[in-house]
Amino acid sequence: MNLLINSPSWNYREGELYCEEVPLKRIARKVGTPVYVYSRRHLVEAYREIISAWRGRSHLVCFSMKSNSNRAVIRTLVGEGSGIDVVSGGELFRALRAGAPPEKIVFAGVGKTEREIIEGIEAGILFFTVESLPELELISRTADRLGKTAPVALRVTPDVDPKTHRYITTGKAENKFGLDREEALDFYRRCLKLPGIAPVGIHMHIGSQILQTAPFREGVDRLVGLLKKLKGEGISLKYLDIGGGMGISYQGEEPPPAAAYASALRPLLKGLRLTVILEPGRFITGNAGSLLTSVLQVKKKAKKSFVIADGAMNDLIRPALYEAWHQIVPVSPGKGKPRRFDVVGPICETGDILGAGRSFPEPAPGDLLAVLSAGAYGAVMGSNYNSRPRPPEVLVDGDTFRIVRKRETYRDLVRGELD
């Protein structure tokens, strides 16, 4: 079968699907299913593609760990020199525990608590991305009480349509994120008057799974205009954070490479002596991972046939939440005539569908399916719905693999509960 994902780390060899040099069957025999499988090679190559695209320009890549917060994934990228974009105290804890240098951590999110602000200040992060004036004032009070200075960057809403799913659009005026451009000057003027605050940057993030360079160019152009106005008032910043959102191939899309994004933006940045910060997530992790699941049974009804698998919406919620499309392929394709199936899980919800109308030869119970492009917003969005233990995660490195998150047990489900 043809794989639509854009990654040489996943390929068929003699009728068997491999991740790098490891047949997926071997992982299933050792670890069981469902299981998330990640390619270390893909993680590293995707990160290096971005670094190469921005060579010659002062920049810092801060991996958006909301896409995949597994410690082994973070360690891999930190080992390559990556910083981290976090959006909660828990993510900050994970990032630091994985060895991320605090001076390479940026802290975003629309609703930071006082405790999270204290944790960020005490850790010595690069800056807080501030989403509102009340949040700025809370950071000021907190930093002043601690006798510290908190570096901040304003998240500006550039009012750009990224041409993506409405649930992952974040840079339009009606979205909850950031402040409108018209408020930006007053924000920075306010920064100069507040104790415990050091304005160091400006930030945007217009959305996710963006397949064109034009929305980024439009957004950055508007931020550059703001930077010039700020400079006119004597306010010079160090960082221009352009967020993340670079798209990947799920269904045969042809997203621009990292170099195309960089080439589209470089002309806008001429003469600006600041560091560009990028926050890629999906671009690095999306096609690095797959969800491996076993067929439980094939159920045939008058109007439709179903493949019932042991993977479910609690393991991969994107299809149920966004109607997201993931290619689903047999690990060992049969030679029979392809038939159409809905691939579903065992959860008691009609929406528990991993993929509708998929064509492949009829599988038998125990056969393996791979749900591709599941490395981003897969395991990290998993739940215990229907009291299902979350699956393990495995990292493949060449011809070896290791478990980087254990499969949960029934005891894990009730840990912390009190009678």
N, C-alpha and C positions, 0 to 999 in steps of 0.2 A: 504494500500500500504506500501511497505518497503521504509524506508528512508535510503539513502546511506551515508548521512553526519554522521560524528562521533561526535555526541553531544546528550546527554540525554535531553537537553533543548527543543528539538523538537520531538513531538510524537503524534500519533493518539490515541484518546480516544473516544470510542463509535462512531466511524465513523467521527470524527472531528479532524482537525489538530490544535494542541496547541503549543504555545510558553510558556514554563514553565507551569504556571497554568491558562493561559489566552487563550481562544479559539480565533483563528484568525478572525473568523466571527465578534466577538465583536469589535475588533479593526477596521475592515472595516466599520461596521455600524457607529462607532463614528467618524472616521477620514476620511473615503473615501479611494479610490484607485486611482492611485498606491501609495503605502506607503512602506517605509523601516521599518522593525521590528527587533529590537536587543534584545538579551537575556543578561541581566546583569549577571546572574548566569554563563553563558558560559564565558563571559569576565573574570570574577574573577577566575574561575576554571582553565582556560587556563594559565593565568598569574601565579597562584600559582603552577601549574605543572612545569613551568620553574624554579621558585624559589626553589622548592623542589629538582629538578634535580641537581642544583648547590650548594646545601647546603654543608657547610664545605670549600668552596672555595670563596675567596674574589671576589665578582661580583656585577654588576649593570645592571639591565634590563632597557633599554631605548626604550620604545614602539615606533615603527615607525609609526608616525601619518599620513604619506602619505597614509597608507592603509585605514584609517578612521579618519577624523579630527573633528568629532562631539564633541562638548565641554562636553557633558554628558559622552561620552565614555572616553574621556581623564580624566575627573574628577574621574570617577570610578577607573581607573587604578592608577592615582596619589594617590588616597586614599588608595590604596594597597601598596604604596611605590615606584611605578614605576617612572623612569626618562623618558625623551622624546627624540627621534631622530627627528630633524627638517631638512628641506631642503630648506627653504625660509624664508624671513622676515615675510611673512604672517603666516606661521606655527609657527614661534617663538612668534608672537603676540598672536595667538590662545592658544599656550601652556601656556604662562605666564598668560593669562586671565583665563585659566582653573585652575590655581593654581599650576602649575608645578614649583618646586624649580629650579631656574636658574642654580644652581650648579649641577643639575642632567640632564642638557640639552646638547646634542651634536649637532653640526650644520654641516651637510654634504651638498653636491651639487657641481656640476662641474662649476657653473657660478655665484658665489656670487658677488653681487654688492658692491660698497663701502658703500652705505647706509646700506645694510644688515650686513656688517662687523661691522660698527659702532654700530648698534643695538645689535649685539651679544656681543661686547666688553662691552658696557655700561650695558647690562643686567647681566654680570658676569657669562657667561655660562661655562660649564666644559671644553670644547675645541672645536675648529674648526677642522673638517676633511678637510685637504688640498689636492687638486687634481692636482696641478701643481706648478712649480716654479714661474711663473708669479703671480699666486694667492698668494703664500707665500710672495712675495715681496710687493704685494698690502696690505696684512694684516699687514706686518711690517711697511710700510709707514703710514698706518692709525693709528695703535696703537701708534707709536712713536709720531705722531702729537697730539694724545689725551693724551700723557703722561702716557699710560697704557702698560701693557704687555699682549699679547694675547697667551693663551695656544693653541698648535696645535698638531695634529696627522696626519701623512702621510697616505693617502690611497694608499696602494700598490696593484698593479695588479698581483696576484699570478700566472696568466695564468693557471687556472684550469677550466676544462669543467664541469659545474654543472649538465649536462644532463637534461636541461629544455628547455622551449620555447626560440627561438633565441631572441625574443624581451625582455625577462626578464633575459637574461644572461648578467652579468656585470663584471665578473672576468677574461675574456680572454684577450689576448694581443691586439686583434683587437678592443676591446670595447673602448668607449670614456672615461671611468672612470679611475682615479688614474694614478700613475707612475709605470713604469716597475721596477722589483726588482733590476735590474742593476743600476738604478738611485737613489736608496734609500739612500745609504751611502752618496753620494754627497748632497742629500737633507738635511740630518741631519747635515752634516758639514756646510752647508749654514745657517741653523737655528742658529748655535752657533755664526755666524758672524753678523747676522742681528739684529738691535735694535728692541725692542718691541716684541720679539718672545721668547716663552718658549716651547721647544719640550717636550711633556709629554706622547705621545702615538703613537701607530702604528695601522693601521686599514685595514680591508679587507671587501668586500661584493661581493660575487661571483655570486649572482643571487637570483631568487625567485622561490617558489614552487619546492624546491629540495626534492626529495624523498629517498635519500641515505645519509648515514653519510660519505662515503668515500671522496666526494669532499671537505667537511669541514675539514676532517682530513688532506688531502693533502695540502690545503691552509694554515691551521694553522701550519703545519710542516714547510712550507717555511717561514712563518713569524717568527717562533721561531729561525730558522737559521739566519735570519736577526738580531734578537734581540741579539743573541750571538756575531755577528760581531760588532754590535754597542757597546756592553758592552766592547769588546776588545779595542775600541777606546775611552773608558771613557764616553760613552753616555748611561745613564740608564734612562729608561722610567717607567712611572707609570701604563699605561693602555695598554692592548691588546684588541682591539675592533674587534670581529669576525663577526660583521654585523648580518644580519638576513637571511631569506630565507627558514626556515623550512617549509616543505610542509604540506598540509591538504588533506583530502579526498573530492573530488568532484564527482568522478564517480566510487567509490568503491576501490580507491587506498588504500594501507595500509602503510601510512607514519610512520616512526619511531616515538616513543614518545620522549618527551623532554629528558627523562633520557638516551635514547640511544645515542643522540647527545652528551650529557655531558660525558657519559662513554667512547665514542670514542675519546674525546679530552683531558680528564683529564691526561692520561699518558704522553701526549706531554708537559704538563704544569708543571710537577714536577720540583721543584727547582727554578721556576720563581716566584719571589716575586713581583707580580703585580696584578692589579685588571682586571678581565675579564669583558668586556662590551658586552652585547648582544642586538641586535636591532630587535626583532621579531615584525612583523606586522600582516600578514595574519594568522599566527599560532594562534593569540589571537582573531582576529576579523572575520576571514573568515566564519567559521561555526557558529558564533554568530548571523548572520543576514540573513534575507530573504527579497526579494521584493515581496510584495503582490499585485496582479493585478486582475482586473475583466475582464471577457469575454465580448466583445462587440458583436461579431457574429461569426458564423462558416460559412466559405466559402468553397464550394466544387467545384473543377474543375476536368477536365477529368483525369489528371495525379496526382493530389495531393489535399489534403484538408488542410485548414488553420484554426487555431483558432486565431482570431484577438483580441488582448487584449489592455487594455488602458495603460499598461506599454510598454516602447519602448527603442530603442537604446540610446536615450538621457538620460534615467534613468539608464540603465545598458549597458555600451558599450563593456564590455569584450567579449561577443560572436562575435560582429562585428569586434572588433579590433584584437583579438588574436585567433578567432575561439574557444574561451573557452567554455567548457561544464559545464552547470549547470543543476542539476536535477530539473524538473518541475513537480509538483504534484497537483492534485485537493485538495482543502481544505476540501471538502466533497465528497469523491469518490462515484460515482454512481455505480449501480449494473449492468449496461449494459456491453456488450462485448467491450473490449478495441479496439480502432482504432488508426491509426497513423495520426498524425497531425504535421505540422510545426506551432509553436507558434510564432506569429509575432506581431509587433506593428503597429501603424497607421502612422508612419513617411514615407515620400516619398523617400525611399531608398530601393533598393532590398536587401541590407544587413541588414535591420531592422528585424533581426531574433533573438529571445530570445532562441529558441531551435528548431532544425530540427528533424523530424522523431520521435516524442515523442508519446508514447502509453498510452492512458487512455480512459475511457468511454466518449462518445461524450458529451461535456458540453452544457449548455443552456446559453443564454445571461444573464449576472448578476452573473453567477457562479464565484467562486474565484479560482485562481491558485496561488501557492507559488513557486517562483523561489528561490531555496535554495542556501546556501553557498555564499551569496551575501553581507556579511558584510565587506569584504575587496575589495577595488577598485570598489565599487559600487556607492553609493551616492557621494563619494568624486570625482569621475570622471564624474559626471553628467553635462549636459549642457542644454542650452535653445534652442537647434536646433529646427527648425520649430516653433519658438516662443512658446515653451511648458514650462509652469511653472514647476520647479523642485518639486519632491514629498516631503512630510513631512517625518520625522523620528521619530520613537517611541521606547522608552526603556521600556522593560517589566522587572518587578521585582517581582517575586513570582506570586501572584494573582492580581497584579495591573499593570497599565501601564500609561505612560505619554508621551505627545508630547515633543520631545527635539529639534525639528526644525519644524517650521510652514510650511505649504504648501505655495509656492509662488503664488502671484496673478498676473493678467495682469499688474497692476500698477508697480509691482516689475520688470517686464520685461523692462519697459521704464525708470526706475529710473536712473538718471544720463545722459540721452540723452538730447541733446540740439537741438532746431529747427534751 
